[in-house]
Amino acid sequence: MQTHLQEIKLENNVLNIDGKEFSTENLKDDQKALIDQIGFCQNEINQLALLVRKIDIYEKAKQVYKSDLLTSLQNDETIKRMEDSKAG
């Protein structure tokens, strides 16, 4: 999975986009709205990336549980066969 670093930073009234700096003092309303939209999109991307990581963790855990169950069932079968062979 590729992760992308945030390419836009806003600090101390300076907007940094891909290494280019712009003053935020005279931004137009539509420019401010675009900055908000970019921030919203970045937050959503971060949340989705977190969900992908969680899915990976749960998939791995599910495989371990499945393996544990299979081992337990096979152990039960082995014990039952051993008991049946002693009784017979």
C-alpha positions in Angstrom: 0.0 0.0 0.0 1.3 3.4 -0.9 1.0 6.3 1.5 1.1 9.9 0.3 2.6 12.6 2.4 0.5 15.7 2.8 1.6 18.1 0.0 -0.1 21.1 1.5 0.7 22.8 4.8 -0.7 25.9 6.4 1.4 27.4 9.1 1.8 31.0 10.4 -0.3 32.5 7.6 1.9 30.8 5.0 0.4 28.2 2.6 3.0 25.7 1.3 2.0 23.7 -1.8 4.6 21.3 -3.1 7.4 23.5 -1.7 6.0 26.8 -3.0 5.0 29.3 -0.4 2.0 31.7 -0.6 0.8 34.3 1.9 -2.7 33.6 3.2 -3.5 37.1 4.1 -5.3 38.0 0.9 -6.8 34.7 -0.1 -10.1 34.9 -2.0 -13.1 33.1 -0.6 -13.0 30.4 -3.3 -9.3 29.8 -2.5 -10.1 29.4 1.2 -12.9 27.0 0.2 -10.4 25.0 -1.9 -8.0 24.8 1.0 -10.9 23.5 3.2 -11.8 20.9 0.5 -8.2 19.7 0.3 -8.0 19.4 4.1 -11.3 17.5 4.1 -10.1 15.1 1.4 -6.8 14.5 3.2 -8.6 13.7 6.4 -10.8 11.2 4.5 -7.8 9.6 2.8 -6.1 9.2 6.2 -9.3 7.6 7.6 -9.5 5.2 4.7 -5.9 4.3 5.0 -6.5 3.5 8.6 -9.4 1.3 7.7 -7.3 -0.6 5.1 -4.7 -1.2 7.9 -7.5 -2.5 10.2 -8.8 -4.8 7.5 -5.3 -6.3 7.1 -5.1 -6.8 10.9 -8.5 -8.5 11.0 -7.8 -10.7 8.0 -4.6 -11.9 9.7 -6.4 -12.5 13.0 -9.2 -14.4 11.2 -6.7 -16.7 9.6 -5.1 -17.4 13.1 -8.6 -18.1 14.5 -9.4 -20.4 11.6 -6.1 -22.3 12.1 -6.7 -22.6 15.8 -10.2 -24.0 15.2 -8.9 -26.5 12.7 -6.2 -27.6 15.1 -8.7 -28.0 17.9 -11.1 -30.0 15.7 -8.3 -32.2 14.5 -7.1 -32.8 18.1 -10.7 -33.8 19.0 -10.7 -36.3 16.2 -7.4 -37.7 17.2 -8.5 -38.1 20.8 -11.8 -39.7 19.7 -9.9 -42.2 17.5 -7.5 -43.0 20.3 -10.4 -43.6 22.7 -12.3 -45.7 20.1 -9.2 -47.8 19.5 -8.8 -48.5 23.3 -12.5 -49.4 23.6 -12.4 -51.8 20.7 
